[in-house]
C-alpha cells in the first residue's frame, strides 16, 4: 500500500509545506481537502495555488488524493453543501456541477483519486432505499464518464449520516449503476466504527478491488467536537487494519487522518510514520 497523510490534520500548514515535509518523513501520498481558507475554486489565485501543489507533489513523487468532504464550501453559514440526492433539482444540479468542476480541474492538480459524499439521508426509510439511490445513480453516470475521460477515479466515501452509509451499502448501490461502472469506494475507518462495520480489516479486504483509497482514522468519542484520535491512542489497532488490507493485495493510497489536533503540527505525522516503520 501507499502510506499517506491528510493535510486536514495540518491546518496551520499550507499544502505545499505539508507535502514537502511529509515527503521527508517518508509518506508517499497526501490527501488535500478544499476549504474556504484555501484551495477554494472561487479564489482568484486558485490555478496558481493548484499548480504549486501539483509541482510539489511531482517533485517529491507523492500521489495526491482530493477529498471533497469539506465544510462551508458553498455557504459560509451552512456546513454541508448541495446534495446529489436532493429532490430539489436546482440543488442536485448545483451538487453535480460542483463535482464536475473538481473533476475538470483534476489534471491541474495532478489528482488521480477524488472522494466525495453521497449526500445526507432522510428519515424516510423507503426513500433512502429507493428514490435517493435512483437519483444518485442518475447524477453519477455522466460524471463517471467525465472522470474516466480525465483518467481520475471517482470514489464515494460512505458515512453513517449519508445515503450510502457503509461499505456494504456501497456494494448494494452498484446494482443501480451499469455493470461496467467505474465508481470506486473510499472507505473511512472512523465511519465504519461509528456504523458498527466489524471486523474492519476483514471487511475492507473483501472490497480491495473496488477501493480507490482508504482513510485510516478513529473518532474521538469522548470529545464534544468532531475530531480524530491521535494515531495509536485509540481503542482500535489501525496497524492491524493496515496489515489486513495490505495482505489482501490493495496497493492504493492509505491515508492517515488526525483531524482536530493541528496545534501539534508535523509531530502527528512523525508519530504515524514511526508506528508504520515499527514491527507490528
N, C-alpha and C positions, 0 to 999 in steps of 0.2 A: 504494500500500500504506500501511498504518498503522504508522509506526515505534514500536516498543515496547521495553521493557526488563524484565528479570526481577528481581524483588526477592530471589530466592535468591542473586543476586550481591552483595546488600547486607545480609548477616545481622546487621551491627552497627547497622542502622537498622530502626525499626519500619515497618510497611507504610504507615501514614498519612503519616509524614515522607517516606518514599521517594516516595510518589505525588505529594506536593506539590512536592518538589524536581525530580522527573523531568518534571513538567509545566512547570516554569520553564525547564528545559533545552530543551524542545521536543518531548518524546515525547508520543504520542497514545494509547498503550496500555501497560498494565502487566500482567505475569503474576505471580500470587501462588501460593505453594505451602504447604499445611498442614504443620505441624511440631509436635513435642512442646512446643517452647518458645514457641509462639504459633500462633494461628489453628487450634486443635485443637477438634474437636467436643465433647470431654469437659470443656473448661474452663468454669467457671461463668459467665464473662462473655463467652462466645462470641457471643451475639446482639448484645451491645453493641459488641464489637470489630468484628463484621461490618458493623454499621450505620455505624460510624465510617469504615471502609474505603470502603463504598459512597458515603457522603456526600462523602468527599474526592474520589473518582473523578468523581462527578456535578458537584461544584463546579468541577473543573478540566477537565471534559469529556473524561475519559480512558476508554477501553474496557478492561474487566477480563477477563482470561483466568485460569481456575482450572486449575492444573497439579497433578494428583494423583500425581505421581511421588515424593512424599516418602518418607523412610525412617523406620523405628521408630514409625510411627503407631499400630500395633496392639499391638506388643510392644516394650518398651524394650531388649530383648536381641536382637531379630530385625529386620534391616533391611527385608526385604520383608514385606508383609502377606499376607493371604489371596489366593488366586488364583481368578479366574473359571473357569479351565480345570482346576482340581483334580478328580481322580477322587473325592476325599472330598467328599460332598455337603454336609456341615456347613461345610467350608471354603469351597466355592464359593458357598454361600448367604450366608456372612458377607461375602464379597467383593461379592456383588451387593447386599446390604443396605447396605453402606458406600457404594457408588457411588450407590445410590438416595437415600440420606440427603443426599449432597452435591448431587444434582440437586434435591431438595426444598428445600434452603436457598439454591439459586442466586438466587431472587428477592430474598432478604435481602441478598445480596452484590452484586446487580445485575450478575451474571455472565451473559454471553451465549455463552461457549465453555468447555467442560470437556474437558480432555485426560486420558487415562488409559492404563494399561498393559494389554496383552492377557494378561499372565501368562507366567511362565517356561516355556520349552520343556524337554522331557526329552531323554534320549539316544536315544529310540526314534523313528527317522525316520518309520515308518508311523503312529505315534501322533500325531506333530506334524502329519502331512499330513492326517489324517482325524479321529480321535476328538477331539482337542483343539479343532479348529476347529468341530466339531459342538456340543461343549459350550459353546464361546464364543458361537456363534450363538444357541443356546437361551437362554443367560443374558442376552444383549443385547437380544433382541427386545422383552421387556416394558419394559426400561429405556429403550429408544429411544422408546417410546410416552409414558413419563413425561416424558422430555426434551422431546419435541415439544409436550406439553401445557404445559410451563413455558417454551416458546419459547427453549430453550437448545440449542446444537449440541453433540452428544456426538462426540468425536473420539479415535480410537485413536492413540497415539504409538508408532510402530514402534521397536523396539530390538533390537539384534543377539542378545541373550540371551533374547528373548521368542518366543512362538508366532508372532506377527506381527512378523517381524524386519526387514522392509524395506517401502518404499512399494510395491514390486511385489507383495509378499505380501499387503498390504492389498487391492490391486486384485483378486487372486485370491480372497481371503476373501469378497468381495462376492457370490460365487456361492453361498455358504452362507446368505445373507440373502434376504429378499423383494426383488423387483425395485424396489420403491419405498422401500427402506430409506433412512433419513436418516443412517446412520453416516458421519461425515466422517473425515478423516485430519489429524493434526498432525505433519508431518514434522519430524525433528530432524536438522539438517545434520551434527552431530557423529556421530550414529549412522549416517547414510548414509556418512560417510567410513570408519567402522570396518567397515561391511558391504561396502565397495567399490562403492557405487552411483554410478557416474560416467557422463557428466558431471553434476554435481549440479544446476546451474541448469536445464539442459535437461530432466532427469527431473522436476524439480518443476514446470516449466512445463506438462508434459503432464497433470499431475494438478490443475491450479489450480482447477478447478470443484468438486472434492471436498475441497479444503483448507479447514479452519476457521481455522487459524492456522499459523504457521511459526516454528520455533525455530532461530535463527541462532547457531551456536557452533562451536568447533573444539576437540576434546580435546587436552590437553597430553600427548603420547605419552611424553615422557621423564620425566614425574613419577611417583613411586611412589604418589601419591594420585590419586583420580579428580577432576580439575579441568579447567577450560577454559583455553585460551589467551586472553590479552587480545586484544581486537579489533584486527586489523591486525598482530599479532605472529606469526601462524602461517603455514603454507605455502599455505593456500587463500585466495583473494581473495573474501571474503564480500561485498564491494561488487559484484563481478561477478555473484555469485549473486543478490544483491538486484536488479540490473538485469535479469537474465534472467527472474526471476519477475514483476517489475513489468511487463515488456513482454508477458507472457502474458495480462495482464488481471486477475490476482489483486489484490483490493482489501481483503483482510482484515489482521489484525494480524500483523506480522513482528517477533518478539520476540528481541532480542539477549540472550544469556546469557553471563555470565563467572563461573561458579561457582569458588570456591576462592581468591578474592582480596579478600575482604570488607574486609581491613585497609586497602585503598586507597580504600574508600568511593566517594563520588559521582564521583571522578576517572575511574572506569571508565566511567560513563555519559557524562561530558563528552567523553572520548576518542571514544566511539562516535558521539555526535551530530555531533561535528566532522568525522568521516570521512564521515558521511552528507551533510553540507552542503557538503563539498568536491567539486569537479568530478572525476568518475571515468567 
